[in-house]
Amino acid sequence: MIRTITFIARTLRTIDSWPDNVRDIVKLNLQSLQNNQATAFSELPDWTNQGKLTDKPLKGKVKGTYQLTIKDKDSYRIVYVAQYKDKVFVLHAFKKKVEGANKAAINTIDGRWKRLKADRKSKRI
């Protein structure tokens, strides 16, 4: 079963504004998730993808979400939820500008994840 990719809020617009090569990496990985596979590069050793991409659970209070990190000239992040059988939800996309945790991004992700869970529970999504 192929899952639908659902972009929350302005995430697709944000991703569309990124450089072509970064968008291609995001697209490839979302297609893998859509087809119920691990992200395309999640099993490659770091040296194979030259340290340019990582996919891992997002740490902190937003449990159940994953972060795809793409390092190019800048560092880009998408945060997604892939635990549902029918959909993959992209909660947030941003260019990382600060060292360490980006509290504003975490708060955005947390709020969107809580709304998504409530909507799924009430069968609105």
VMD Tcl script that draws the C-alpha trace (Angstrom):
set ca {
  {0.00 0.00 0.00}
  {1.37 3.39 -0.97}
  {0.92 6.02 1.71}
  {-0.08 9.60 1.05}
  {2.39 12.36 1.93}
  {0.61 15.14 3.82}
  {2.41 18.43 4.34}
  {1.29 20.35 7.42}
  {1.00 24.15 7.22}
  {3.68 25.71 4.99}
  {6.14 22.81 4.91}
  {5.82 22.12 1.19}
  {6.31 25.80 0.34}
  {9.39 25.87 2.53}
  {10.87 22.76 0.89}
  {10.10 24.18 -2.56}
  {12.23 27.23 -1.72}
  {15.33 25.11 -1.03}
  {18.13 24.39 -3.57}
  {17.35 21.73 -6.20}
  {19.82 19.17 -4.85}
  {18.37 19.43 -1.33}
  {14.79 19.13 -2.65}
  {15.84 16.02 -4.62}
  {17.14 14.37 -1.44}
  {13.94 15.23 0.44}
  {11.79 13.91 -2.43}
  {13.73 10.65 -2.68}
  {13.43 10.01 1.04}
  {9.73 10.89 1.20}
  {9.09 8.51 -1.72}
  {10.82 5.73 0.21}
  {8.65 6.42 3.25}
  {5.58 6.59 1.05}
  {6.38 3.06 -0.16}
  {6.78 1.76 3.42}
  {10.55 1.57 3.19}
  {13.12 3.10 5.46}
  {14.37 6.39 4.15}
  {16.69 5.89 1.22}
  {19.92 6.57 3.08}
  {19.06 5.50 6.62}
  {21.08 2.27 6.43}
  {24.14 3.64 4.68}
  {27.23 4.19 6.82}
  {27.97 7.87 7.32}
  {31.08 7.80 5.13}
  {29.07 6.41 2.20}
  {26.79 9.44 2.04}
  {29.74 11.67 2.96}
  {28.09 12.93 6.13}
  {25.54 14.89 4.10}
  {22.37 13.21 5.32}
  {21.09 11.66 8.50}
  {17.70 10.30 9.48}
  {16.97 9.73 13.16}
  {14.31 10.09 15.83}
  {13.90 13.66 16.99}
  {15.16 13.94 20.56}
  {13.30 15.66 23.35}
  {9.63 16.08 24.09}
  {8.34 15.38 20.57}
  {8.43 11.57 20.72}
  {7.30 9.65 17.64}
  {8.77 12.13 15.17}
  {11.81 11.75 12.95}
  {14.22 14.32 11.63}
  {15.87 14.19 8.23}
  {18.99 16.36 8.17}
  {20.52 17.42 4.88}
  {23.86 19.19 5.04}
  {24.67 21.21 1.99}
  {26.04 24.75 1.97}
  {23.50 25.22 4.79}
  {21.85 22.64 7.02}
  {18.21 21.73 6.30}
  {15.74 19.76 8.40}
  {12.40 18.12 7.83}
  {10.50 16.57 10.71}
  {7.96 13.90 9.90}
  {5.73 11.18 11.35}
  {5.62 7.84 9.55}
  {3.88 5.61 12.08}
  {0.52 5.52 10.33}
  {-0.31 2.91 7.69}
  {-2.08 5.33 5.34}
  {-0.09 8.58 5.55}
  {3.27 10.18 6.21}
  {2.92 13.62 7.76}
  {5.62 16.25 7.26}
  {5.22 18.44 10.33}
  {7.92 21.04 9.77}
  {10.71 22.04 7.39}
  {13.34 24.61 8.21}
  {16.88 25.74 7.55}
  {18.90 25.35 10.71}
  {20.42 28.69 11.70}
  {21.45 28.20 15.33}
  {23.78 25.82 17.13}
  {21.99 23.38 19.40}
  {18.24 22.99 19.75}
  {16.05 25.47 17.95}
  {13.37 26.11 20.58}
  {10.99 27.87 18.19}
  {11.15 24.92 15.77}
  {10.64 22.41 18.60}
  {7.59 24.34 19.82}
  {6.16 24.43 16.28}
  {6.74 20.69 15.85}
  {5.26 19.90 19.27}
  {2.12 21.95 18.59}
  {1.59 20.43 15.15}
  {2.17 16.88 16.45}
  {-0.36 17.38 19.25}
  {-2.97 18.74 16.80}
  {-2.27 15.89 14.38}
  {-2.75 13.25 17.09}
  {-6.01 14.90 18.19}
  {-7.24 15.09 14.58}
  {-6.34 11.44 13.97}
  {-8.11 10.41 17.17}
  {-11.27 12.28 16.17}
  {-10.89 10.91 12.60}
  {-10.69 14.37 11.01}
  {-7.51 13.32 9.15}
}
mol new
graphics top color blue
foreach p $ca { graphics top sphere $p radius 0.5 }
foreach p [lrange $ca 0 end-1] q [lrange $ca 1 end] { graphics top cylinder $p $q radius 0.2 }
display resetview
